[in-house]
Amino acid sequence: MLLQILVSGFLLGGIYALMASGLSLILGVMRIVNLTHGLFFTLGAYILFSFIIGTNVNPFIGMFFTIIVLFLIGSFLEWLIIKRIKYSEINMMVLTLALAIAGEEFIRITWGPKYLHIPPLIEGEIRLGHIYMPNQRILACFIGLFMLFLLMFFLKKSKTGKAIRMVQQIPETAALMGINVRAISMVVFGLGVVLAGAAGSLWAPMYITYPAMGWTPLLISFAIVILGGMGSLGGSILGGFLFGFATLLTSMYLSSGLVNVIPFITLFIVLLIRPSGFFGKDIF
């Protein structure tokens, strides 16, 4: 049973890590608290639903187009609204909260308030002895890890990625060196939205989809980001897996009603011991 929990916790942690990394990236580079993160988690699921059900395309192709649409939405939102008040933390939190609420109502009006079921991207399951692993969970976890690997590679090796790292470390110096900080902000916000939406589109086939589904992932993402270190992608990945294990252990050995409580108690204890989180503020 413990081995089953460890395997299931690892598969769940891969989605948590992807989900939290988008929030961590935006926070680490742009230094803003993005309360629309849960909205884009939800929107990713609904856009994927529209591609699969509305156009009858292959689910993997639908997810590819979902990622493109989310990046465009995120970049446009940063250009249209976020850039104008990003230097006021209180105004930014109020604005993104208002956008999250308005976006939820937009989803409810556009797709309806009813619960939806998105078909799994892959059917079936794998059994190894007494260990049970649904193929959708395996696929979701490894797509999440693959996307995080691509993100890390992009940040370390590409010209744009190096510019993002420079802006994250010393934005004033980056601007003096000729880096277009405005364009970098658009790219970063777009990537953060993509990571949130991709996590939502991978999560949705395993559960039910509804307009308010993004609030709990938003809270979990914040907890993971704080646990791993504000703005640390490596910390968010580690924190995602720790939350995955904690969720399954709590559900199995204590109570399913405490699933969303114990991880936050763990977070509180960790912050008492190490207030900066596991990895501090480094983007990696």
C-alpha positions in Angstrom: 0.0 0.0 0.0 2.8 2.4 0.8 4.4 1.7 -2.5 1.1 2.5 -4.3 0.9 5.8 -2.4 4.5 6.7 -3.4 3.8 5.9 -7.0 0.5 7.8 -7.0 2.0 10.7 -5.1 4.8 11.0 -7.7 2.3 11.0 -10.6 0.2 13.7 -8.8 3.3 15.7 -7.9 4.3 16.0 -11.6 1.1 18.0 -12.2 1.5 20.0 -9.0 5.0 20.9 -10.1 3.9 22.1 -13.5 1.0 24.0 -12.0 3.1 25.9 -9.4 6.0 26.6 -11.8 3.9 29.0 -13.8 3.2 31.1 -10.7 6.8 30.9 -9.6 8.1 32.0 -13.0 5.9 35.1 -13.0 6.7 35.9 -9.4 10.4 35.4 -9.8 10.9 37.5 -12.9 8.1 40.1 -12.9 7.7 40.2 -9.1 3.9 40.3 -9.1 1.4 38.1 -7.3 -0.8 36.7 -10.1 -4.2 35.7 -8.7 -5.4 34.8 -12.2 -3.3 31.7 -12.0 -6.3 29.5 -11.1 -8.4 31.1 -13.8 -6.0 30.0 -16.5 -5.8 26.6 -14.9 -9.5 26.3 -15.5 -9.4 28.0 -18.9 -6.9 25.5 -20.1 -9.3 22.7 -19.4 -12.2 24.4 -21.1 -10.2 25.4 -24.2 -9.0 21.8 -24.5 -12.7 20.6 -24.1 -13.7 22.9 -27.0 -11.0 21.6 -29.3 -11.7 17.9 -28.6 -15.5 18.1 -28.5 -16.1 21.1 -30.8 -13.6 20.3 -33.6 -13.2 16.6 -33.0 -9.4 16.9 -33.4 -6.9 14.5 -31.9 -6.5 15.2 -28.1 -2.8 15.8 -28.4 -3.3 18.2 -31.3 -6.0 19.9 -29.2 -3.6 20.3 -26.3 -0.9 21.8 -28.6 -3.4 24.4 -29.9 -4.6 25.0 -26.3 -1.0 25.9 -25.4 -0.7 28.4 -28.3 -4.0 30.0 -27.5 -3.1 30.4 -23.8 0.3 31.9 -24.6 -1.4 34.5 -26.9 -4.0 35.3 -24.2 -1.4 35.7 -21.5 0.9 37.9 -23.6 -2.0 40.1 -24.7 -3.2 40.4 -21.2 0.2 41.5 -20.0 0.5 44.0 -22.8 -3.0 45.4 -22.3 -3.4 45.6 -18.6 -0.6 44.1 -16.4 2.1 46.4 -17.6 0.2 49.5 -16.6 0.0 48.8 -12.9 2.7 46.2 -12.3 4.7 48.5 -10.0 1.8 48.7 -7.5 1.6 45.5 -5.5 -1.8 46.2 -3.9 -3.4 47.3 -7.2 -1.9 44.3 -9.0 -3.4 41.9 -6.4 -6.8 43.6 -6.6 -6.7 43.7 -10.4 -5.8 40.0 -10.8 -8.4 39.0 -8.3 -11.0 41.0 -10.2 -9.9 39.4 -13.4 -10.1 36.0 -11.9 -13.7 36.5 -10.7 -14.7 38.1 -14.0 -13.0 35.3 -16.0 -14.9 32.7 -14.0 -18.2 34.4 -14.9 -17.1 34.5 -18.5 -16.5 30.8 -18.4 -19.8 30.2 -16.8 -21.6 32.3 -19.5 -19.7 30.8 -22.4 -19.6 27.1 -21.5 -22.4 27.0 -19.0 -22.4 26.2 -15.2 -22.8 22.5 -15.6 -20.0 20.0 -14.8 -18.2 18.7 -17.8 -16.2 15.6 -18.4 -13.2 15.8 -20.8 -12.3 12.4 -22.4 -8.8 11.1 -21.3 -6.0 11.7 -23.7 -5.1 8.1 -23.4 -7.2 5.1 -22.1 -6.3 2.2 -20.0 -4.1 1.4 -17.0 -0.9 -0.3 -16.0 -0.8 -2.9 -13.2 2.5 -4.0 -11.7 1.6 -6.5 -9.1 -0.6 -4.6 -6.6 0.4 -1.2 -8.0 -2.3 0.5 -10.1 -1.4 3.3 -12.5 -4.0 4.9 -14.8 -2.4 5.8 -18.2 -3.9 9.3 -18.0 -2.0 10.0 -14.8 1.2 8.6 -16.1 0.8 10.7 -19.3 -0.1 13.8 -17.3 2.9 13.5 -15.0 5.5 12.9 -17.8 4.1 15.6 -20.1 4.3 18.0 -17.1 7.9 17.0 -16.4 8.8 17.2 -20.1 7.4 20.7 -20.3 9.4 21.7 -17.2 12.5 20.3 -18.8 11.9 22.3 -22.0 11.3 25.4 -19.9 14.6 24.9 -18.0 16.5 24.2 -21.3 14.9 27.4 -22.8 15.9 29.5 -19.8 19.5 28.2 -19.7 20.4 27.9 -23.4 18.3 30.3 -25.5 19.1 33.9 -26.1 15.6 34.9 -24.8 16.0 32.6 -21.8 19.3 34.2 -20.8 17.6 37.6 -21.2 14.8 36.5 -18.9 17.4 35.4 -16.3 19.1 38.8 -16.5 15.8 40.6 -16.1 15.1 38.4 -13.1 18.4 39.2 -11.4 19.0 42.9 -12.2 16.2 44.4 -14.4 17.8 47.9 -14.4 21.1 46.6 -15.7 19.3 44.4 -18.3 17.6 47.5 -19.7 20.9 49.4 -19.9 22.4 46.4 -21.8 19.7 46.8 -24.5 17.3 44.0 -23.4 13.7 44.8 -24.1 12.3 44.3 -20.6 8.8 45.0 -21.9 8.9 42.2 -24.4 10.5 39.9 -21.8 7.6 40.6 -19.5 5.1 39.6 -22.2 6.9 36.4 -22.8 7.2 35.5 -19.1 3.6 36.1 -18.4 2.6 34.1 -21.5 4.8 31.2 -20.4 3.3 31.4 -16.8 -0.2 31.2 -18.3 0.8 28.3 -20.5 2.1 26.3 -17.5 -1.1 26.9 -15.5 -3.4 26.1 -18.5 -1.4 23.0 -19.4 -1.7 21.7 -15.9 -5.4 22.3 -16.0 -5.8 20.5 -19.3 -3.9 17.5 -18.0 -5.8 17.6 -14.7 -9.3 17.9 -16.2 -9.6 14.4 -17.9 -8.9 12.8 -14.5 -11.6 14.8 -12.6 -14.6 16.9 -13.4 -14.4 20.4 -15.0 -16.4 23.3 -13.7 -16.0 27.1 -13.7 -14.8 27.5 -10.1 -12.3 24.6 -10.2 -9.2 26.9 -10.2 -9.4 28.3 -6.7 -8.0 25.2 -4.9 -5.1 24.8 -7.4 -4.3 28.5 -6.9 -4.0 28.1 -3.1 -2.0 24.9 -3.6 0.3 26.7 -6.1 1.0 29.5 -3.6 1.8 27.0 -0.9 4.2 25.1 -3.1 5.9 28.3 -4.3 6.4 29.5 -0.7 7.6 26.1 0.3 10.1 25.9 -2.5 11.2 29.5 -2.3 9.6 32.5 -3.8 10.5 32.6 -7.5 12.5 29.3 -7.5 11.5 26.9 -10.2 13.6 24.1 -8.7 11.9 24.7 -5.4 8.5 24.6 -7.0 9.2 21.3 -8.7 10.4 19.8 -5.4 7.5 21.3 -3.5 5.1 19.9 -6.0 6.2 16.4 -5.4 6.2 16.9 -1.7 2.6 18.1 -1.8 1.7 15.1 -4.0 3.1 12.7 -1.5 1.6 14.6 1.5 -1.9 14.6 -0.2 -1.9 10.8 -0.8 -0.5 10.0 2.6 -3.0 12.2 4.4 -5.9 10.7 2.4 -4.8 7.1 3.0 -3.7 7.2 6.7 -5.7 10.1 8.2 -8.8 11.4 6.4 -9.7 12.6 3.0 -11.3 15.6 4.6 -7.8 16.7 5.8 -6.2 16.4 2.3 -6.2 20.2 1.8 -5.2 20.9 5.5 -2.2 18.7 6.3 0.0 20.1 3.4 -0.5 23.6 4.7 0.4 22.6 8.2 3.6 21.1 6.7 4.2 24.4 5.0 3.8 26.3 8.3 6.3 24.0 10.0 8.8 24.4 7.1 8.5 28.1 7.1 9.2 28.2 10.9 12.4 26.3 10.2 13.5 27.9 6.9 11.4 31.1 6.1 13.0 31.5 2.7 11.8 28.1 1.6 14.1 25.3 0.3 15.8 27.2 -2.5 15.5 30.9 -1.6 14.7 33.2 -4.5 16.9 31.9 -7.3 14.8 31.3 -10.5 16.4 27.9 -10.8 
